[in-house]
Amino acid sequence: MGAIPEADPDEVLETKPFKFVTGYDARFPQQNQTKHCWQNYVDYYKCTTAKGEDFRPCKQFYHAFRSLCPKAWTDRWDGQREAGNFPVHLDK
Amino acid sequence: MIYKSKSNFQNHPFHLVSPSPWPLFTSLSLFILTTATVLFMHGFQGFQYLVALAVFNVIYVMALWFRDVISEGTYLGNHTNAVQKGLNLGVGLFIISEVFFFLAIFWAFFHSAISPSVELGAQWPPLGIQAVNPFELPLLNTILLLSSGVTITYAHHSLIQGNRKGALYGTVVTIILAVIFTFFQGVEYSVSSFTISDSVYGSCFYFGTGFHGLHVIIGTAFLAVGLWRLAAYHLTDHHHLGYESGILYWHFVDVVWLFLYISVYYWGY
């Protein structure tokens, strides 16, 4: 995988009005976007498990699941990850 | 024939059945069985004994009823060609209803397996389920059942051609294969790492294979009755409807297994 440029700490950051909207994903063409939400949640934690929390491209998955998933669901999945009974191996 | 003796004969080929207690007894037995099973499954204490008693009752009443049917068909000559036609149609409709019973079970399986829910991790089998390897015992069981289809066909054609020995041996071998199949399914169940309460995978697996196994046991009993009647000279080369119905039922059970093997065991592995 090619090197991903780190953020330049000296760069002046400008805050712009921003709203993340998850686009169309051909893997999830249905009206029901449950699995679209789910896949991004899984991909985010697989991504950070493999590459670390600071790996910026992981944020794509984070924004996607945060915009798609009801909070109650992600809270439940967070609890399952902590309890060790999340139904997917995130390190594989 | 003089007019007086003519009134001793019926001028139609149909069997007008005489009053019998067995339909009512069967209904009562089935009602008790259903009620006891529901109460048992809802955790009512002690109802497993009533379930066992009711199962015994159902089988016992069925045996008494079928004994009457055998008397009517074999000894009283009530099963004319027209009556046989109706019985055959009844068996056919019964097997069609069985097809739809299994269709519902497969529907439940595919509903859960084709698009596994996120609660299962969106995967099939779900995480933690060690599915049975389809190329071990299930493949052997497939071979056993397909072979039993061959041997029962040999027995059937032997009977039609008047080869008594072939019919007897063919049926005996079929029943032996059937018993071995049931034994291996029992082995498979006892070494399985999951139970009926382990996710919808376990539910669908035991729902499908369990009811198939029950049908194998019923089909084996069906063929065993045919074997007994063959040995007791009840059957002829052109009148053996019960035996033929047992064979048809056996083929049905065989086909259900093929669908189970392909979709639940192989595709779902």
Chai-1 contact restraints between the chains, C-beta under 6 A:
chainA,res_idxA,chainB,res_idxB,connection_type,confidence,min_distance_angstrom,max_distance_angstrom,comment,restraint_id
A,K35,B,A122,contact,1.0,0.0,6.0,A-B,restraint_1
A,W38,B,V118,contact,1.0,0.0,6.0,A-B,restraint_2
A,W38,B,A122,contact,1.0,0.0,6.0,A-B,restraint_3
A,P87,B,L120,contact,1.0,0.0,6.0,A-B,restraint_4
A,P87,B,G121,contact,1.0,0.0,6.0,A-B,restraint_5
A,P87,B,L127,contact,1.0,0.0,6.0,A-B,restraint_6
A,V88,B,G121,contact,1.0,0.0,6.0,A-B,restraint_7
